[in-house]
Amino acid sequence: MSRLTAEECARVVADLPGWSIEGDALQKTFAFEDFPEAVLFVSALVPGAEASDHHPDLAIHYRRVVVRYSTHSEGGVTMKDAEGAQMADEVAAALPHLREFGDPS
């Protein structure tokens, strides 16, 4: 899978609300009501990441979770990362006790 061009990245980000290109990765900050919900979200990402054999970089900051996808072997963003970002959005939407806040601070 080849690295996306800047134009391709812009099209991908346009279809993924809240996601942006940060350096060589797709990134989004999810914010939840509390720490247990943030951890539950991270745990819910595991099956999809394992099934696709493509794992995000994650950082938990109390109720905020920063999710970063990058295909390290390609040195940047590929369609595999866009698929991972979409999966993360679907996971967040499917978890009944989670809700995304507009302001991730």
Backbone bond lengths (Angstrom), bond angles and torsions (degrees), N, CA, C in turn:
res aa  C-N    CA-C-N  psi(-1)  N-CA   C-N-CA  omega(-1)  CA-C   N-CA-C  phi
1 M - - - 1.448 - - 1.529 107.69 -
2 S 1.313 116.11 127.35 1.464 119.09 -174.91 1.529 112.09 -92.77
3 R 1.313 113.42 156.45 1.462 122.35 179.60 1.526 109.32 -65.40
4 L 1.338 116.33 140.35 1.457 121.34 178.92 1.522 110.95 -77.98
5 T 1.327 115.65 147.35 1.459 120.80 174.25 1.525 109.01 -74.51
6 A 1.321 116.25 170.01 1.467 120.35 177.87 1.524 110.87 -59.92
7 E 1.332 117.50 -40.23 1.468 121.23 178.38 1.519 111.17 -64.81
8 E 1.311 117.38 -42.56 1.457 121.05 178.62 1.531 110.48 -64.84
9 C 1.322 117.27 -40.07 1.465 121.14 177.13 1.526 110.53 -61.38
10 A 1.328 116.79 -41.42 1.467 120.61 179.28 1.523 110.70 -62.23
11 R 1.325 117.96 -39.70 1.471 120.83 178.08 1.523 110.87 -67.20
12 V 1.330 116.89 -40.26 1.461 120.91 178.95 1.521 110.20 -62.49
13 V 1.313 117.09 -47.91 1.472 121.60 -178.29 1.529 110.46 -63.57
14 A 1.318 117.65 -34.45 1.462 120.63 179.01 1.528 111.40 -62.71
15 D 1.329 116.89 -27.94 1.462 121.72 -179.79 1.527 113.07 -92.88
16 L 1.319 117.79 -0.67 1.464 122.05 -177.32 1.530 109.54 -125.04
17 P 1.334 117.80 87.75 1.466 120.76 -177.82 1.525 112.78 -54.27
18 G 1.331 114.79 132.18 1.459 120.66 177.02 1.519 114.73 87.90
19 W 1.330 117.24 -12.42 1.461 121.17 179.86 1.522 109.39 -90.34
20 S 1.318 115.95 150.78 1.466 121.59 177.24 1.525 108.85 -143.75
21 I 1.294 115.03 165.07 1.461 121.00 173.22 1.518 106.50 -92.58
22 E 1.310 116.08 120.98 1.470 122.92 177.55 1.519 106.61 -123.22
23 G 1.321 116.00 105.91 1.464 119.58 -176.19 1.509 110.29 64.79
24 D 1.323 116.64 -120.05 1.461 121.09 -178.61 1.526 111.86 -106.14
25 A 1.345 117.01 28.48 1.471 120.05 -175.24 1.519 111.83 -141.39
26 L 1.320 114.56 156.03 1.456 122.87 166.52 1.521 106.53 -85.59
27 Q 1.321 117.71 134.03 1.462 119.20 -175.37 1.521 111.11 -141.25
28 K 1.334 114.60 143.96 1.464 121.34 173.69 1.525 108.08 -148.54
29 T 1.322 115.46 144.51 1.458 121.15 173.52 1.517 108.40 -105.56
30 F 1.318 115.07 121.69 1.457 122.24 175.16 1.521 106.78 -99.72
31 A 1.323 116.81 139.33 1.468 120.70 177.74 1.518 108.90 -125.61
32 F 1.324 115.38 139.26 1.450 122.18 -174.96 1.519 109.92 -128.28
33 E 1.322 116.23 174.37 1.458 119.76 -176.89 1.521 113.26 -64.03
34 D 1.351 116.85 -36.16 1.450 118.90 -176.61 1.537 110.38 -157.69
35 F 1.309 115.17 178.43 1.463 122.00 -177.79 1.530 112.80 -61.47
36 P 1.350 119.82 -45.87 1.467 118.60 179.68 1.532 112.98 -57.96
37 E 1.334 117.26 -38.04 1.459 119.34 178.19 1.526 111.34 -67.64
38 A 1.320 117.27 -37.35 1.466 120.65 177.40 1.527 110.78 -62.50
39 V 1.322 116.32 -43.58 1.466 121.16 179.46 1.526 110.61 -67.78
40 L 1.320 117.40 -38.63 1.459 120.92 177.07 1.528 110.62 -60.39
41 F 1.312 117.25 -41.98 1.464 121.80 176.96 1.525 110.75 -59.52
42 V 1.325 116.71 -47.90 1.466 120.26 179.52 1.525 110.30 -59.32
43 S 1.318 116.71 -45.43 1.464 120.21 178.99 1.522 111.72 -61.17
44 A 1.318 117.03 -36.35 1.462 120.90 -179.44 1.528 112.53 -71.35
45 L 1.331 117.67 -17.57 1.469 120.86 176.51 1.529 112.33 -75.53
46 V 1.318 116.73 -21.58 1.470 121.52 -172.48 1.525 113.77 -58.07
47 P 1.330 120.71 -50.84 1.462 118.80 -176.48 1.531 113.93 -57.76
48 G 1.311 117.22 -44.28 1.459 120.63 179.44 1.513 112.81 -66.13
49 A 1.330 116.35 -39.43 1.468 120.41 178.44 1.518 110.62 -65.55
50 E 1.315 116.74 -41.52 1.462 120.61 178.79 1.529 111.04 -67.00
51 A 1.334 116.49 -42.95 1.463 120.58 -177.94 1.527 111.76 -63.21
52 S 1.329 116.52 -36.23 1.464 120.33 -179.01 1.522 112.43 -91.23
53 D 1.339 116.30 -6.35 1.461 121.92 -175.70 1.530 110.96 53.26
54 H 1.331 115.00 40.58 1.464 121.65 178.62 1.521 107.01 -142.73
55 H 1.319 116.19 115.43 1.460 122.02 -169.14 1.526 111.17 -114.64
56 P 1.331 116.39 134.60 1.461 119.10 178.14 1.523 111.33 -79.68
57 D 1.313 114.87 159.79 1.456 120.96 166.37 1.528 105.44 -85.86
58 L 1.308 116.79 133.52 1.457 121.59 -175.17 1.517 110.76 -127.40
59 A 1.320 115.99 142.83 1.464 121.42 173.16 1.519 107.09 -136.13
60 I 1.324 115.96 124.25 1.463 121.25 178.30 1.526 107.85 -102.56
61 H 1.332 114.65 124.99 1.464 121.97 177.37 1.524 107.03 -125.41
62 Y 1.323 115.33 86.14 1.464 124.07 -176.74 1.529 110.23 56.58
63 R 1.323 119.50 -98.28 1.464 120.52 -177.62 1.528 112.81 -102.69
64 R 1.316 115.96 3.41 1.469 120.76 179.25 1.519 109.63 -108.18
65 V 1.338 115.42 140.43 1.459 121.20 175.77 1.518 107.56 -125.90
66 V 1.331 115.96 120.65 1.455 121.51 175.75 1.527 106.73 -94.05
67 V 1.330 115.37 122.95 1.459 122.22 -179.84 1.527 107.67 -112.79
68 R 1.333 115.02 125.53 1.471 121.16 179.56 1.521 109.40 -126.65
69 Y 1.315 114.93 128.69 1.460 120.96 174.82 1.510 109.47 -116.10
70 S 1.328 115.51 130.82 1.455 122.89 174.88 1.529 107.12 -153.05
71 T 1.323 115.93 140.99 1.462 119.72 176.74 1.522 106.59 -93.07
72 H 1.315 115.53 97.04 1.462 121.13 -172.77 1.521 112.21 -59.29
73 S 1.321 117.68 -36.40 1.468 120.55 -179.25 1.526 111.79 -66.33
74 E 1.333 117.68 -21.20 1.467 121.94 178.77 1.529 111.86 -102.81
75 G 1.317 117.06 -6.87 1.461 121.10 178.37 1.511 114.53 73.95
76 G 1.326 117.15 25.43 1.457 118.73 178.95 1.514 112.08 169.74
77 V 1.329 114.28 -156.87 1.463 121.93 -174.16 1.527 110.49 -85.13
78 T 1.338 115.26 133.02 1.464 122.48 174.34 1.525 108.25 -125.66
79 M 1.312 116.61 176.91 1.461 120.45 176.58 1.520 110.95 -62.74
80 K 1.318 116.99 -27.35 1.465 120.10 176.85 1.533 110.11 -60.63
81 D 1.308 117.15 -36.18 1.465 121.47 178.06 1.525 111.05 -69.86
82 A 1.330 116.61 -40.66 1.464 120.43 177.36 1.523 110.05 -61.78
83 E 1.324 116.92 -40.28 1.467 121.00 177.27 1.528 110.66 -64.32
84 G 1.318 117.46 -39.48 1.460 121.10 177.24 1.515 111.47 -64.89
85 A 1.333 117.08 -41.30 1.463 121.35 178.80 1.525 110.49 -62.59
86 Q 1.310 116.30 -43.25 1.457 120.34 178.54 1.529 110.50 -62.73
87 M 1.329 116.52 -41.47 1.459 121.20 178.22 1.534 110.29 -61.90
88 A 1.334 117.74 -41.75 1.467 120.87 179.38 1.529 110.60 -62.56
89 D 1.325 117.04 -40.95 1.465 120.12 176.85 1.530 110.75 -62.79
90 E 1.327 116.84 -41.97 1.465 121.02 179.60 1.528 110.86 -64.64
91 V 1.327 116.72 -40.21 1.466 120.72 178.22 1.527 109.78 -62.37
92 A 1.318 116.97 -46.26 1.468 120.44 -179.64 1.522 110.55 -61.10
93 A 1.326 116.96 -40.87 1.465 120.43 -178.92 1.526 112.43 -70.82
94 A 1.323 117.64 -28.75 1.463 121.54 -175.05 1.528 114.05 -84.71
95 L 1.302 118.02 -21.74 1.462 120.11 -178.24 1.527 108.87 -76.36
96 P 1.318 117.34 121.30 1.465 120.34 -170.34 1.516 115.76 -64.99
97 H 1.318 117.99 -29.76 1.465 118.80 -176.38 1.521 112.91 -98.24
98 L 1.307 116.37 2.24 1.454 119.35 -178.43 1.511 110.12 -98.87
99 R 1.307 115.31 145.15 1.438 120.00 171.43 1.516 107.79 -144.64
100 E 1.281 115.79 140.98 1.462 120.67 -179.27 1.512 109.17 -89.04
101 F 1.285 116.84 133.25 1.457 121.96 178.55 1.520 108.51 -93.08
102 G 1.314 116.66 149.26 1.450 120.63 177.74 1.522 112.15 -67.55
103 D 1.314 116.98 -34.46 1.459 121.49 -177.93 1.526 108.71 -107.53
104 P 1.362 117.45 107.40 1.457 119.34 -176.62 1.524 115.35 -78.15
105 S 1.318 118.39 8.91 1.473 119.11 -178.16 1.505 112.08 -79.19
